[in-house]
């Protein structure tokens, strides 16, 4: 079971990976029904305050939705290199 410190680090890493501003994240969170203000959310993201579990989960959901929108980098297969070599536009 992760410690609260590990949990916080993982949460912050997810926020960082989402590559979204605090303002945009707050809009996403608010549209899901979140009810803490932008400044409280920012303070939570920086470890300054705690949020009730439901509000944390709504914020986590907003972050995860953003992560779902971002295509992660993928390792290319060798046939992709061959297609690039065969493409006359390259």
Buried (B, 14 or more C-beta within 10 A) or exposed (E): EEEEEEEBEEBEEBBEEBEBEBEEBBBBBBEEEBEBEBEBBBBBBEEEEEBEEEBBEBBBBBBEBBBEEEEEEEEEEEEEEEEEEEEEEE
